[in-house]
C-alpha cells in the first residue's frame, strides 16, 4: 500500500473533507489534546532543551512508547515534572543544532507554521528533508531497542519538536503503508499527497479539524495515515 491510498480511495478519488473530518472526530481525544499542546509549546525551542524534554515526554507517553523499550519509565507527574529525562537530554544534545536551525528557519520565513511544508520551494524542501533524515540517524542509537530499529521512536521525537514538518510513524506504517526506512521519503510522499488532495478537494488539509487542535499538515495527515494501516 502506497501513500496515494491515504488521502485517496482505491479508485483514486480524493477523500471528501467530511470523511476526513469524521476520521478526526473519531480519533482519540488523548492524542488530539497532546498534539495541540505540543504544537503550541514547540513554537519556539530553547537551547537548553527544556521545551524538547517536555514535548517529547508528552508525545512518547501519549503514544504509549514508555511502557517498554528504551523509553520505559519516562513519565510526567501531576505537577508537570518529567521523570526519566536523562535519555531525552542525550537525544537533545545529539540533534539540538539541527532542531534549533530548523526552528529558527520556520520563525524567520514568514510562512504559516501550519502550512510550512507546502510553502517551501522544491529545493528548500529537499534540503529540509535531508536535514531531517540526518537527525533521524543521529537519534537511532538512543531509540533502538531489542525488538525495534528505532525509527518509530525517532519519528515521534522529531514530531514532538517539529510538528509542522515530521510525521510520527508507527511500525505498521513503516512496514505496510509507506514501505521505506527513510523518514525523508515519507515527508516527500506526504507533501506530494497533500498537494494533490488540496488541488482536487479545493480545501486545506490543515483546516480539517474544526476543533482547531490538529492544525499542522503532519498532525492531520497522521490521522488519515493511521486509519490507512492494514490489520490482520
C-alpha positions as CSV (number, residue, x, y, z in Angstrom):
1,X,0.0,0.0,0.0
2,X,1.5,3.3,-1.0
3,X,0.9,6.8,0.3
4,X,-1.5,7.5,-2.5
5,X,-4.0,5.3,-0.6
6,X,-4.1,7.7,2.3
7,X,-5.9,10.8,1.1
8,X,-7.5,9.0,-1.9
9,X,-9.7,5.9,-2.2
10,X,-8.8,2.8,-4.1
11,X,-10.2,4.3,-7.3
12,X,-8.0,7.5,-7.0
13,X,-10.8,9.8,-5.8
14,X,-9.9,12.3,-3.2
15,X,-11.4,11.6,0.2
16,X,-14.1,14.1,0.9
17,X,-13.5,16.8,3.6
18,X,-16.4,15.4,5.6
19,X,-14.9,11.9,5.6
20,X,-11.6,13.3,6.8
21,X,-13.4,15.3,9.4
22,X,-15.2,12.2,10.6
23,X,-11.9,10.3,11.0
24,X,-10.6,13.2,13.1
25,X,-13.7,13.3,15.2
26,X,-13.3,9.5,15.9
27,X,-9.6,9.8,16.7
28,X,-8.7,9.5,20.5
29,X,-9.1,12.8,22.3
30,X,-6.0,12.0,24.3
31,X,-3.9,12.1,21.1
32,X,-5.6,15.3,19.9
33,X,-5.1,17.2,23.2
34,X,-1.4,16.1,23.4
35,X,-0.7,17.2,19.9
36,X,-2.5,20.5,20.4
37,X,-0.3,21.3,23.4
38,X,2.8,20.1,21.6
39,X,2.1,22.3,18.6
40,X,1.7,25.3,21.0
41,X,4.7,24.6,23.2
42,X,7.2,23.8,20.4
43,X,6.7,27.0,18.5
44,X,10.0,28.3,19.9
45,X,12.7,25.9,21.0
46,X,15.3,26.8,23.7
47,X,18.9,25.8,23.6
48,X,19.0,24.0,27.0
49,X,16.3,21.5,25.8
50,X,13.6,22.3,28.4
51,X,10.9,22.6,25.6
52,X,12.3,19.5,23.9
53,X,12.1,17.3,27.1
54,X,8.6,18.4,27.9
55,X,7.2,18.0,24.4
56,X,8.9,14.7,23.7
57,X,7.9,13.2,27.1
58,X,4.3,14.2,26.3
59,X,4.3,12.6,22.9
60,X,6.1,9.4,24.0
61,X,3.7,8.9,26.9
62,X,0.6,9.6,24.9
63,X,1.8,7.3,22.0
64,X,2.4,4.6,24.6
65,X,6.1,4.5,23.9
66,X,7.1,4.5,27.6
67,X,5.8,1.1,28.6
68,X,8.7,-1.0,27.2
69,X,11.8,-0.4,25.2
70,X,14.4,2.4,25.5
71,X,11.8,5.0,26.9
72,X,10.4,2.7,29.6
73,X,9.9,4.5,32.8
74,X,9.6,8.0,31.3
75,X,6.5,9.7,32.8
76,X,5.0,13.1,33.6
77,X,4.0,13.8,37.2
78,X,0.8,15.7,38.1
79,X,2.7,18.9,38.6
80,X,4.3,18.5,35.1
81,X,7.8,17.3,36.0
82,X,9.3,14.7,33.7
83,X,10.7,11.6,35.3
84,X,13.5,9.8,33.4
85,X,14.5,12.8,31.4
86,X,18.2,11.8,31.2
87,X,17.7,9.9,28.0
88,X,15.8,12.7,26.5
89,X,18.6,15.2,27.3
90,X,21.0,12.9,25.5
91,X,18.7,12.9,22.5
92,X,18.6,16.7,22.6
93,X,22.3,17.1,22.8
94,X,22.6,15.0,19.6
95,X,20.1,16.9,17.5
96,X,19.8,20.3,19.1
97,X,21.9,22.2,16.5
98,X,19.7,20.9,13.6
99,X,16.5,21.4,15.5
100,X,17.3,24.9,16.5
101,X,18.4,25.8,13.0
102,X,15.1,24.4,11.5
103,X,13.0,26.1,14.2
104,X,14.7,29.4,13.5
105,X,14.2,29.0,9.8
106,X,10.5,28.4,10.3
107,X,10.2,31.5,12.6
108,X,12.2,33.7,10.2
109,X,10.4,32.5,7.0
110,X,7.2,34.5,7.4
111,X,5.3,31.4,6.3
112,X,2.4,29.9,8.1
113,X,3.8,27.3,10.5
114,X,0.7,25.1,9.9
115,X,1.4,25.0,6.2
116,X,5.2,25.4,6.2
117,X,6.0,22.3,4.1
118,X,3.8,23.5,1.3
119,X,5.2,27.0,1.3
120,X,8.8,25.8,0.6
121,X,10.3,25.6,-2.9
122,X,11.3,22.1,-4.2
123,X,14.9,22.8,-3.4
124,X,14.2,24.1,0.0
125,X,12.0,21.1,0.8
126,X,14.7,18.7,-0.4
127,X,17.3,20.4,1.8
128,X,15.0,20.2,4.8
129,X,14.2,16.6,4.2
130,X,17.9,15.8,4.1
131,X,18.4,17.6,7.4
132,X,15.5,15.6,9.0
133,X,16.9,12.3,7.8
134,X,20.4,13.1,9.2
135,X,18.8,14.0,12.5
136,X,16.8,10.7,12.4
137,X,20.0,8.7,12.1
138,X,21.6,10.7,14.9
139,X,18.7,9.6,17.2
140,X,18.8,5.9,16.3
141,X,21.5,4.9,18.9
142,X,19.1,6.1,21.6
143,X,15.8,5.0,20.2
144,X,16.8,1.4,19.2
145,X,15.6,-1.4,21.3
146,X,15.8,-5.2,21.4
147,X,12.8,-5.5,19.1
148,X,12.9,-2.2,17.3
149,X,15.2,-0.5,14.9
150,X,14.4,2.9,16.5
151,X,12.6,4.5,13.6
152,X,9.3,4.7,15.4
153,X,10.8,6.5,18.4
154,X,12.9,8.8,16.3
155,X,10.0,9.9,14.2
156,X,7.9,10.6,17.3
157,X,10.7,12.6,19.0
158,X,11.2,14.7,15.9
159,X,7.4,15.2,15.5
160,X,7.3,16.4,19.1
161,X,9.5,19.4,18.4
162,X,8.9,19.9,14.6
163,X,5.1,19.0,14.3
164,X,4.9,21.3,11.3
165,X,7.3,19.1,9.4
166,X,7.7,15.5,10.7
167,X,5.1,12.7,10.6
168,X,5.1,10.3,13.6
169,X,5.3,6.8,12.1
170,X,4.5,3.6,13.9
171,X,5.8,0.1,13.0
172,X,2.7,-0.9,10.9
173,X,3.0,2.3,8.9
174,X,6.8,1.8,8.2
175,X,6.2,-1.7,7.1
176,X,2.9,-1.8,5.4
177,X,1.8,1.8,4.4
178,X,5.0,3.6,3.4
179,X,7.3,0.6,2.9
180,X,10.5,2.5,3.5
181,X,13.1,3.1,6.2
182,X,13.8,6.7,5.2
183,X,11.8,9.3,7.1
184,X,12.7,11.8,4.3
185,X,11.0,9.6,1.8
186,X,7.8,9.7,3.9
187,X,7.9,13.5,4.2
188,X,8.3,13.9,0.5
189,X,5.4,11.5,-0.2
190,X,3.3,13.4,2.4
191,X,3.9,16.7,0.7
192,X,3.0,15.3,-2.8
193,X,-0.1,13.6,-1.4
194,X,-1.3,16.8,0.3
195,X,-0.7,19.0,-2.7
196,X,-2.7,16.6,-4.9
197,X,-5.5,16.2,-2.4
198,X,-5.9,20.0,-1.9
199,X,-5.9,20.6,-5.6
200,X,-8.7,18.1,-6.1
201,X,-10.7,18.8,-3.0
202,X,-10.3,22.6,-3.1
203,X,-9.7,22.6,0.7
204,X,-6.8,23.0,3.0
205,X,-5.9,19.8,4.9
206,X,-4.7,21.7,8.0
207,X,-8.1,23.2,8.4
208,X,-10.0,19.9,8.6
209,X,-10.0,19.7,12.4
210,X,-12.8,22.1,13.3
211,X,-11.9,21.9,16.9
212,X,-8.5,23.5,15.9
213,X,-6.5,21.1,17.9
214,X,-4.7,19.5,14.9
215,X,-3.6,22.5,12.9
216,X,-0.3,21.4,11.2
217,X,-0.3,19.4,8.0
218,X,1.5,16.4,9.5
219,X,-0.8,16.3,12.5
220,X,-3.9,16.0,10.3
221,X,-2.2,13.7,7.8
222,X,-1.2,11.3,10.6
223,X,-4.9,10.7,11.5
224,X,-5.6,9.5,7.9
225,X,-2.3,7.6,7.7
226,X,-3.1,5.7,10.9
227,X,-6.5,4.8,9.5
228,X,-4.8,3.5,6.3
229,X,-2.9,0.8,8.2
230,X,-3.8,-2.7,7.3
231,X,-4.6,-5.2,10.0
232,X,-4.6,-8.9,10.3
